[in-house]
Amino acid sequence: MITERTEAIAKIVVNSAFKVHKELGPGLLERVYEICLAHEIVKAGLDVKRQIDIPIIYDGIEFSEGLRLDLLVEDSIIIEVKAVEQINPVWDAQIISHLKLLNKDLGFLINFNVPLIKNGIKRFINSKKQY
């Protein structure tokens, strides 16, 4: 279940993506969009962490290498930033896995390399969240 607070944060994330895309348009590197999106979200008063290492726990052992998350907003929403012509279906699975590994409710895959940003935003809900 997504809380009202998480939905409010999600709205800020989406509005920030619109602002960045309106200002920069498509065609730049992912890192540029990531930096600018993080900046817009911070300007809106939220906490953002970039390039977070995601530990893997397997067979009772924690491995620190392997996965990295582009953005984590307010310790509740994960964002994977892309700037590609075609979305790879494996990225959907990647976001779902990140949600499960971090036990977060909501994630976004945002592809800035589109004419209309609304077509580049995909939302994911963790149906396996443990409360």
Number of C-alpha atoms within 10 A of each C-alpha: 11 11 9 9 10 17 13 10 19 20 12 18 23 18 16 21 27 18 16 22 22 13 10 13 17 20 13 13 13 17 13 13 24 23 15 18 25 25 17 19 21 16 11 14 11 16 14 18 15 15 13 12 13 16 16 16 11 8 6 7 9 10 12 12 10 9 14 15 18 19 23 20 21 15 13 17 22 26 25 23 24 21 21 17 12 10 14 9 8 9 13 18 12 15 23 21 13 21 23 17 14 15 15 23 22 23 25 23 20 25 25 30 22 19 13 14 20 15 12 20 17 14 14 18 18 19 13 12 15 9 6
